[in-house]
Amino acid sequence: MDWVLVPYAHQNLTWTQHAFNEKIEEIEKVGKEAFARLKGRWSCLQKRAEVKLQELPAVLGACCVLHNICELRNEEMEPELKIEISDDEVVPENNLRSMVAVQARDYIAHNLLHHGLAGTGFL
């Protein structure tokens, strides 16, 4: 899965690598919060699917479209509907399967830091 951006996992990271990991963490947080709101709005996504496997993409798509409409309209969710998404899975460094993927990640990390797009709270 060379197209998946994974954080650097080794010890003694450079500033560039650390900044990249911070940015990935920010992006993951936004994604998890969005999925939590999506699942909170649609209880059918919180349990085992009760639809045929062939119909599942349409159901998921409909939930996503309706969710996006709610988001665009800034519709608040009831507090009791909010759920927590927990994901403590760490992707090991060796999941980068090609040198092209490693180089692409390094290029993105370099540009994030050196073009002022990465959080640099550690500096």
C-alpha positions in Angstrom: 0.0 0.0 0.0 2.5 2.6 -1.2 -0.2 5.2 -1.4 -0.8 5.3 2.3 1.3 8.0 4.2 2.6 6.4 7.4 4.5 8.2 10.1 8.1 7.7 10.8 8.4 5.0 13.5 12.2 4.8 14.2 14.0 6.4 17.0 15.9 9.8 16.8 13.8 11.5 14.3 15.0 14.6 12.4 13.1 17.8 12.8 11.6 17.2 9.3 10.4 13.7 10.3 9.0 14.9 13.6 7.1 17.8 11.9 5.8 15.3 9.4 4.6 13.0 12.2 2.9 15.9 13.9 1.0 16.8 10.7 0.0 13.2 10.2 -1.3 13.1 13.8 -3.4 16.3 13.1 -4.8 14.8 10.0 -5.7 11.5 11.7 -7.5 13.5 14.5 -9.6 15.3 11.9 -10.5 12.0 10.2 -11.3 10.2 13.5 -13.6 13.1 14.6 -15.4 13.0 11.2 -15.9 9.3 11.5 -17.2 9.7 15.1 -19.7 12.2 13.9 -20.7 10.0 11.0 -21.2 7.0 13.2 -23.0 9.0 15.8 -25.5 10.4 13.3 -26.3 7.0 11.8 -26.8 4.2 14.3 -26.8 1.7 11.4 -23.0 2.2 11.2 -22.5 1.4 14.9 -23.4 -2.3 14.6 -23.2 -5.2 12.3 -24.8 -4.4 8.9 -28.3 -5.6 8.5 -28.2 -5.1 4.7 -27.0 -7.4 2.0 -23.4 -7.1 1.2 -24.2 -5.9 -2.3 -26.3 -3.0 -0.9 -23.7 -2.0 1.7 -21.8 0.5 -0.6 -25.1 2.3 -1.4 -26.0 2.5 2.3 -22.6 3.8 3.3 -22.7 6.3 0.4 -26.1 7.5 1.5 -25.0 7.9 5.1 -21.9 9.9 3.9 -24.0 12.2 1.6 -26.5 12.9 4.3 -23.8 13.4 6.9 -22.0 15.9 4.6 -25.3 17.8 4.1 -25.6 18.0 7.9 -22.0 19.2 8.2 -22.4 21.8 5.5 -25.5 23.1 7.3 -23.6 23.2 10.6 -26.2 21.0 12.3 -25.3 20.2 15.8 -25.4 16.7 17.1 -27.1 15.8 20.4 -24.4 15.2 23.0 -25.7 11.7 23.7 -25.1 10.8 20.1 -21.4 11.6 20.1 -19.2 8.5 20.2 -15.5 8.0 20.7 -13.4 6.3 18.0 -10.5 4.5 19.4 -7.7 3.2 17.2 -4.4 2.4 18.8 -3.0 0.5 15.9 0.5 1.6 15.0 1.7 1.0 11.5 5.3 -0.3 11.5 8.0 1.4 9.5 8.4 -1.7 7.3 5.0 -1.2 5.7 6.6 1.1 3.1 7.2 -1.4 0.5 9.1 0.5 -2.1 11.8 3.1 -2.3 9.4 5.3 -4.3 7.0 5.4 -1.3 9.9 6.2 1.1 11.1 9.0 -1.2 7.6 10.4 -1.7 7.1 10.5 2.1 10.5 12.2 2.6 9.7 14.7 -0.1 6.4 15.6 1.4 7.9 15.8 4.9 10.7 18.1 3.6 8.2 20.4 1.9 5.9 20.6 4.9 8.7 21.8 7.1 10.5 24.0 4.7 7.5 25.8 3.3 6.0 26.6 6.7 3.1 24.1 6.5 4.0 21.8 9.4 3.5 22.3 13.0 6.9 23.1 14.6 5.9 23.2 18.3 9.0 21.2 19.1 11.4 23.9 17.8 
